[in-house]
Amino acid sequence: MTNYGTIPTSPAPGATKNLEYLSRAKERIKAGIGTRRPWKLMLNLRAIRLPANFGDAIARVRTNVGYFRMNYAMVALLILFLSLLWHPISLIVFLVMMAVWLFLYFLRDEPLVFFGHMIDDRVVLIVLAILTVVFLVLTNATVNILVALSIGAVVVVLHAAFRKTDDLALDEEAADLMTGVSPAAPAGSTSS
């Protein structure tokens, strides 16, 4: 019996797996982008003020880096990308590393587990940053990379130092990340 010219009523078995994968990827992209803080909040001009002193600037940097971590990583990667536009090999390596960043950092909706151990987001961020720099340095674009990373670091630190933290609604995880104090043990408590 021939099926020529008929319209299939159900997708092929392989197609359903592909559709499921694409659907999950789409949901992960939405969830991953949703974990970054709103750009409008980050770039609020009314929140830009000079810090009172050096200690206040350091406290702001710690708070803002903890709160806008994903946004700052995106800004630094964008600056690095723009610096590599005139180095095609480096740009290809960067795009491959960006795909790795997307899957291991930006779009991951569950903790990364490696050999049964849960890997902290900060560790993933540091390892990916180091690997990106090492692979790009191997492409002989060292000066561009160093300049771009320096500009990215300056932009992030300046923004973090000048942006007030009064209007940030810190969740417990972000507050724990910045202070190192667990919610179960308040900062003023002592054990007897």
N, C-alpha and C positions, 0 to 999 in steps of 0.2 A: 504494500500500500504506500502511496506517495503522498507527501505533505506539501508538495510544491504549490505555492500561491496561497497557502493558508496563513492566517495570522495566529501566532502562538498565544495561548491564553495565560501561560505562566512562564517566567523567565527560566533560562537554562540554569542548572545547578551551580555552575561556576560563577554565573552572573550574580546570583543572590549573595554569594560570599563577597564579591567585589562591592556590591551595593552596601552590604553591612559594613565593610571596611571604610568605604567612603563616608557613610553616615556617621560612624564613630569618629573618623578623622575630622569631619565638619563640626561635630559636637565638641571635640577636644580643642579645636581652633577657637571656637566661641568661648569655651571655658578658660582657655589659656590666655586669650586676650582680655577676658573679663577679670583676671587676677591682677592685672596691672592697675595702677591708680589712674583716675581720670586725668587727662592732660590739662583740662580746664582747671582742676584743683592744683596741679603742679605748677602751672604757669600763671596763677592768679597774681596780678601785679600789685594788688592791695596787700598781699602777704609778704612783699619784699621790704625788708627793713634792715638797717645796720645793726649788727649785734652790739650789745652793751660793752662787752669785753671779750678777751680771747677765750675764756672759759665758756661763755655763752655761745660763741661761734663753734667751739668743739662740740658742745651739747647739741646744738642745732644740726651739725653735720651728722652726728651719730643718729639722731632721731630721723632726720630726713632720708638718710641713706637706708635705714631700716624700713622706712615707710614707702619710699619711692624706688626701691631696689630694682624692680623690673623696668621701670621707666628709665632709670639711669643706665641700665645695661643696654637698652634700646638706643639711647642717645649716643653712647660710646661706640656701639657697633655701627650706627649710621655714619658717624664721623670717620671711623676706620674705612667703611665702604667707600665713602666719597674720596678719601685719600688714595684709594687703589684704582680709580677709574683709568689711569694712564699706565697701569701695569696689568696686562691681560692675564698672565699666568697667576699672579697673585690674586687677581679678582676671582678666577676660577676656584682657587684653593679657598678663598674666603667664602664663596657661595656654597661650597661643599661643607665648610665648617658651619655656615649659617644653618644649613639643613640639620646638622648635628645639634646645634643650639636649639632649633625649633623643637626637635623631638625629645631632647634630654632636659631642656630647661623651660622654654616658654610654653609649650603645649602639653606638658605632662600634668595630668590631673591626679595622679596618685604618687606616693613616695617612691623614689628609686631604690630598688633592692638589689644588692650585689653580693653574691655568695651568702645569702641569708641575712645580711646586715643592711639596715636602712641607712641610706646616704642622705645627709643633711643638704638642703638647698645651697647653703653657703659653700660647702665643699664642691658641689657640682659646678657652681658659678666660678670658683677659683680654678678648678681643674680645666674647665672649658676655656677660660680666659688664657691660661698658660698654654694649652695645646694650640689654640688659635694663633697666639703670638709665635710660638715655636715653628709651626708649619708655615706661617707667612714669612718669618725671617729666613727660612730655607729657600724662599723664592727670590732672594736678593732685592727685596724692597725694604730693607732695614730702616733707612732714613725716613721714608714715608710712614712706616708703621710706628716708629718712635715718636715722630712729630704728631701723628694722629692720636696716639695713646696719651701723649702729654696734653694735647688740646682737650681731649675727652676728659681726662682727670681734672684739669683746671676748670672746665665747664661744670662738671659734677660738683666739685668741692665749692666753687663759688656759689652755685645755685643753692646747695645745701646749707652753706653758711649764712646766706642772706635771706633765705626763706624762713619766715616765722613758723613756729610749730604749734602756736596756740589753737589754730583751727583744725588741727589733725585729730581725727577720732581714732586713736590707736587701739587696736584690738589686743587681747592678752598675748597672743603669739608675738606680735611686733614689739610690744613692750618688753616681753621676756628676752627677745633677741637683743635688744639694745642695752638693757640693764644687767642681764645675766642673773636676775633674781627670778626664781620660779614663783608662780602665782600662789602656790601652797605655803610658801615661806615669805611673808611680807618683809620689806627692807628693814623695818625697825625692830623686828622680833629677834630674840636671842634664845638659844636652846639652853636648857638647864640640865 
